[in-house]
């Protein structure tokens, strides 16, 4: 039974359980007229049966899907002939993958021997048996537990409390999964970074002024140990982000103030959707625009002024990135400004303030925590942008504060280091995790600073 068919059957059992649970509660009190004798509304009794039918089935499908492939692979390898398994661990893993591809009817490279074909046929039988067992167990649990929940229904049962308890447990589980996922990401990056720092000194990485991770093949070649100074990368990241925020924050904030306080309903109805279209444009399109239009225009203009401008400059990438970020700041700031209570505006007007004075002295200070949140989101968006930098600013790790020169960013180098077939034992590849860890720490520091600013002003205007 395919997964889609199995899900369809589970949904049918859930719908039937809801209907029968609700009906049993009503029958117990002689119909709709006796609803007042029920502890909870009839819908809660139906939801109680539905949840007991759905949750075990979903848990079985999730756990089965996680362990099925590894278990079947272990069974397959244990039943394969000795002449096939007497190889290294890497070749054995490749062999198992090839056999599974043959069993699934996928195109494979290389010759398929009779022994491999026999193993593929056996794996196919294992897979069919496993799918049948999963379907049977899932449907049996859904039906059995739904029936047990249905049998427990009576007018005095606290169905609402039980349903809300299940929902609360699901919410706690979801929060726990999110937290554990974050912790897992941090530790996975941390462990790989520790391996990197075993090869490259920590202070050389953090305070190094040269970045050249291309390690040589022979020890007598120049730069055989590589240069892993991260300062040029973070300097380029901050330079481009600063240019982008210089463009995005004033324009985005002024746009939000105009749309919220000055624009009429008709203008707002057209202007805001048009402005937010910028957020839906793919970053690769911005990259093309930066590389083919903005960068040549800046270079030609600089040449006319007698300046030396690189074909790939931080200024071009920063300007286009700033345009891309405008909708984030504008939309969030607009929502925050509109959320300021009208009573504050009326009080300011009652004291004789003009509209501009009210905006400057009342609305903006009251909305500052939300505006700071939008700016922080925009900064994170700028720091994490990759495509525009690749196409407009280049890959050169130059330590410079001149926006007319080519620079690169941390995220671009992470992508470059992990592109293609890489060995995860080399310092070159492990450097990507160290950069990710440093970027995480930098973003965390920005969050802490922003929270302190928000807390300071929120205390004044609550």
C-alpha positions, 0 to 999 in steps of 0.5 A: 500500500502506497503512502498516499493510500495509507494516509487516505485510509487514516483520514477516513478513520479519523473522519469516521471516529469524529462522527461516531464520537459526536453521535455517541455523546448526543445519543447518551443524552437523548439528542440535541435537546440534552446537550446541557447534560454533557460536560463538554460540547459534542464536538469535543467528544468527536475530537477526542476519538479523532485524536486517539485514532490519528496520533498513534497512526502518525507516530507509527508512520514517522518512526517506521519511515525513519528506521525502515531503510536502515533496518532493511539495509542491515538485513540485506547485508546480512543475507548477501553472499560473502563474495559481495560483502568482502570489501571495504566499508565504503564499497559495501555502502556503494554496493548496497545503494546500487542494489536498492536502486536496482530493486526500485527500478532506477538506472544504475551505472556499471554491470549488474551481476546475477548475485546483485540481481538476486539481492535486489529481488530479495530487497524488493521482497523485504520492502513489500513486506515492510510496507504491508506490515506498516500499513497493517499496524497503522490501520490496526492501531488507528481503528483499535485505539479509536474504538477504545476512545469511542467506548469511553465516551459518556456524558460525565467524561471531561472531553474538552479537558482531555482534548485541550491536554492533548493539544497542549502536549503537542504544542510542548512537543513542537516547541521541544523539537524546535529547541532540540533542532537549534541545539543540534545545529549549534552542536554539529557546527561546534564539533566540526569547528573544534576539528578545524581549530585542531588544525588551525590555531584559533587566534590565527583564524579570528585575527588573521588578515589573509584568507586563502584556503587553497591548500597545495597538493605538495608540501613544497608549493607556496601556501601549502598550509593555507591562510585562514584569516577570517577578518577580510571575510567579516569586514566584507560582510559588514561593509556590504551589509552597512551599505545595504542598511544605509539604503534600506533603513531610511527608504523603508522607514520613510515609506512606512511612515508615509503609508501609515500616516499620510497616504489615503486609502486609495494610495495605500491600497496600490502603493503597499502591494507594489512595494512588497512585490520587491520581496517576491523577486528571486535573489538571482534576478537581483544578482543579474541586475547588479552585475549587468546594470548597477556595477557597470554604471558605477564603474563608468561613473567612477571612471568619469570622475577619475576614480578607480572602480572595480568591475565587481564592487561592494557598492554595487552589491550593497545598493542592490541588496538594500533595494531588496531589503526595503520591503522587509523594513517597510512592511514590518514598520508599517504594521508596527506604526499602525498598531500604536493606539489611536489614543496616543495620537489624539492626546498629542493632537489635543495638546496642539502637536502637528502631525509631524511632531506627533510622528517624531515625538509620540508614534516613532518612540512608541513603535521603536521596539517593533521597528528595531525588530524589523531592522534586525530582521533586515540585518540578518537578511543582509548578512545571510545573502549570497547570490547578489554578492557572488554575482556583483561583488566577486570572490576576492577576500580583500581587507578594505573599507573602500566600497569601490573595490571587490570584496566577499562575504562569509556566506559566499565563502561557506558555499564555495568551500562546500561546493563539489566533492570535498574531503571533510578531514581537510582544513579547507572544508572544515573552515566552512563550519568555523565560519558558520560558528563565527557568523552565529556568534556575531548574529547572536551578539546583534540580537542581544544588543537589539533586545537591550535597546528594545527593553530600554525603550519599552519600559519608557512607553508601556 
